[in-house]
Amino acid sequence: MNKFLILLAVVLLPGCFISRTTVDRPLNAGVVSRLVPGETTAAEVAQLMGAPAEVVQLGLRTAWRYEYKVQKQAAAFLLVLGLRGVDAQSDRVWVFFDEQGGLTHVGTSFASDQTEYTVPGF
């Protein structure tokens, strides 16, 4: 009987969890601001920012993508009902180079600090 009550309590008691996952290393907006189209070279970008997550060939030109992703999860389990919320945000930097490896454009999006723990219904 005692084992049954313990098992029943474990099954019926609510539970919850939270987790935080990151992919790659954080991107520094100060370093990105040092990238100057028409002046900075691909070698300098690699020295400042490291290896890109993706390299895209655009004819004779190239584009490099840098990304830092944060994902937060929260969940609550009540009896047989489970509620789970996931929020993922990224910091992303695209740099574009001409045929000679000179920087032509920089595109940025910084949103990883806006990631939140959420559970639907709460």
Secondary structure, DSSP 8 states (H G I E B T S, - for coil): -HHHHHHHHHHHS-EEEEEEEEES----HHHHTT--TTT-BHHHHHHHH-S-SEEEEETTEEEEEEEEEEEEEEEEEETTEEEEEEEEEEEEEEEEE-TTSBEEEEEEEE-GGG-----TT-
